[in-house]
């Protein structure tokens, strides 16, 4: 797959050359762990790629759920995108302030809603700024645009479906968290959360899919990373992580290698680890 693919991943050069395309829309999807002490919206207000809209991952979510940033209803998604001036016929590029971390979550959300013309900016705001490219602090000019949503049920899994997969051994469950969190050696960042992983799951740390500069590795290296983690690329996969953010980095990497039979466990460890009736395993995969 070519580096620049407007349905998965595009380079900073690609974005710079398409900035003036009338139907291009740019989204800042920065989101940070509380331990980082960063304010994504304040950073966006101070400096963002020209024309970028801010996508609030925590707000554009299912407010009825006690779990963090679960996928919103189709109605809420359409309403929020209309308010951002994003709709049918737009080519979207989404980035974040870490390189590649939270942007794939928004890329996945758009695909979940049936919107396929969206790509993650490879290297994100970090690479854009390092290259001396233009930034601004102006709010974007918003014009309403209708969006037709076609929810893709096969792309998301709930706890019951994941429990079934864990019991049957299929589909494969792949966990994007760090090896320490996966094994249970490291405490979870959320208080009161049990440590460990879903029984039978595999561990492919999302950072192992990225280069030192937080760009995504080439497809051959992505395949090697998945295979090193024990993933059978010929079989379906459910991606999971801490709260559904970095599971989407796995989803993006799978798409980059041409694998489409994957889904995301939206509740992830945030749900599983907090449920005392759910079995957990510790130690390495």
Residue pairs with C-beta under 8 A, 6 or more apart in sequence:
1 8
1 219
1 256
1 257
1 258
3 9
3 10
3 11
3 122
4 10
4 11
4 13
4 14
5 119
5 256
6 91
6 117
6 118
6 119
7 116
7 117
7 118
7 119
7 255
8 107
8 119
8 120
8 252
8 255
8 256
9 119
9 120
9 122
9 216
9 252
9 256
10 93
10 119
10 120
10 121
10 122
11 121
11 122
11 123
12 121
12 122
12 123
12 127
12 128
12 131
12 133
15 26
15 49
15 93
15 121
15 128
16 133
18 24
18 91
19 50
19 51
21 91
23 89
23 90
23 91
24 51
24 90
24 91
24 92
24 93
25 51
25 53
25 85
25 86
25 90
25 91
25 92
25 93
26 49
26 50
26 51
26 52
26 53
26 92
26 93
26 94
26 95
27 52
27 53
27 54
27 55
27 84
27 86
27 92
27 93
27 94
27 95
27 103
27 106
28 40
28 44
28 48
28 49
28 52
28 53
28 54
28 55
28 94
28 95
28 96
28 97
28 125
29 55
29 57
29 94
29 95
29 96
29 102
29 103
29 105
29 106
30 40
30 43
30 44
30 95
30 96
30 97
30 98
30 102
30 125
31 40
31 57
31 58
31 69
31 96
31 101
31 102
31 105
31 245
32 38
32 40
32 97
32 98
32 102
33 189
34 189
35 189
38 97
40 54
40 97
41 54
41 56
43 97
44 52
44 54
45 137
46 137
47 129
47 135
47 136
47 137
48 54
48 125
48 135
48 136
48 137
49 95
49 125
49 128
49 133
49 134
49 135
49 136
50 134
50 135
50 136
50 138
51 140
52 95
52 140
53 84
53 85
53 86
53 140
53 142
55 84
55 94
55 106
57 69
57 102
57 105
57 106
57 245
58 68
58 69
59 80
60 72
60 76
60 77
60 80
60 109
61 68
61 69
61 70
61 71
61 72
62 70
62 71
62 72
62 73
62 76
67 243
67 266
67 267
67 270
67 271
68 243
68 244
68 270
69 105
69 243
69 244
69 245
70 244
70 266
70 267
71 109
71 112
71 156
71 266
72 80
72 109
74 113
74 149
74 151
77 109
77 113
77 149
78 147
78 149
81 87
81 145
81 147
82 144
82 145
82 146
82 147
83 142
84 142
85 140
85 141
85 142
85 143
85 144
85 145
86 92
86 145
86 147
87 144
87 145
87 146
87 147
88 145
88 146
88 147
88 148
89 145
90 117
90 145
91 117
91 118
91 119
92 110
92 115
92 117
92 118
92 119
93 118
93 119
93 120
93 121
94 103
94 106
94 107
94 110
94 118
94 119
94 120
94 121
95 103
95 120
95 121
95 124
95 125
95 128
96 102
96 103
96 124
96 125
97 124
97 125
97 126
98 124
98 126
98 214
99 123
99 124
99 126
99 127
99 210
99 213
99 214
99 215
100 120
100 122
100 123
100 124
100 210
100 214
100 215
100 216
100 249
100 252
101 124
101 214
101 245
101 246
101 249
102 245
103 120
103 121
103 124
104 120
104 246
104 248
104 249
104 251
104 252
105 244
105 245
105 248
106 118
107 118
107 119
107 120
107 248
107 252
108 155
108 248
108 251
108 252
108 264
110 116
110 118
111 118
111 152
111 155
112 151
112 152
112 155
112 156
113 147
113 149
113 150
113 151
113 152
114 148
114 149
114 150
114 151
114 152
115 147
115 149
120 216
120 252
121 127
121 128
122 215
122 216
123 213
123 214
123 215
124 214
126 213
126 214
127 213
127 214
127 215
128 135
129 135
154 263
155 263
155 264
156 263
156 264
156 265
156 266
157 165
157 238
157 263
157 264
157 265
157 266
158 265
158 266
158 267
159 265
159 267
159 271
159 272
159 275
159 278
161 238
161 265
162 173
162 198
162 238
162 240
162 265
162 272
163 278
165 171
165 172
165 173
165 238
166 173
166 198
166 199
166 200
166 201
166 279
169 200
170 235
170 236
171 235
171 236
171 237
171 238
171 261
171 263
172 202
172 231
172 232
172 235
172 236
172 237
172 238
173 198
173 200
173 201
173 202
173 237
173 238
173 240
173 265
174 201
174 202
174 203
174 204
174 226
174 229
174 231
174 237
174 238
174 239
174 240
174 250
175 182
175 197
175 198
175 201
175 202
175 203
175 204
175 240
175 241
175 269
176 204
176 205
176 206
176 239
176 240
176 241
176 246
176 247
176 249
176 250
177 197
177 203
177 205
177 241
177 242
177 246
177 269
178 186
178 205
178 207
179 203
179 205
179 284
180 186
181 188
181 195
181 242
181 269
182 196
182 197
182 201
182 203
182 205
182 284
182 285
183 196
183 197
183 203
183 282
183 283
183 284
184 195
184 196
184 197
184 280
184 282
184 283
185 195
186 195
187 195
188 194
188 195
188 242
188 269
188 273
189 242
190 242
190 270
190 273
190 274
192 274
193 269
193 270
193 273
193 274
194 273
194 274
194 280
195 273
195 280
195 282
196 273
196 280
196 281
196 282
197 203
197 269
197 280
197 281
197 282
197 285
198 240
198 272
198 278
198 280
198 281
199 279
199 280
199 281
200 281
201 240
201 281
201 285
202 229
202 230
202 231
202 285
203 229
203 284
203 285
204 225
204 226
204 228
204 229
204 231
204 250
206 241
206 246
206 249
206 250
208 225
208 228
208 229
209 216
209 217
209 222
209 225
209 249
209 250
209 253
210 216
210 217
210 249
211 217
216 222
216 252
216 253
216 256
217 225
217 253
219 256
219 257
219 258
222 253
222 256
222 257
223 233
223 257
225 253
226 233
226 253
226 254
226 257
227 233
229 285
230 285
231 237
233 257
233 259
235 261
236 261
236 262
236 263
237 250
237 254
237 259
237 261
237 262
237 263
238 262
238 263
238 264
238 265
239 247
239 248
239 250
239 251
239 254
239 262
239 263
239 264
239 265
240 247
240 264
240 265
240 268
240 269
240 272
241 247
241 250
241 268
241 269
242 268
242 269
242 270
243 268
243 269
243 270
244 264
244 265
244 266
244 267
244 268
244 270
247 264
247 265
247 268
248 264
250 262
251 262
251 264
254 260
254 262
265 272
272 278
272 280
273 280
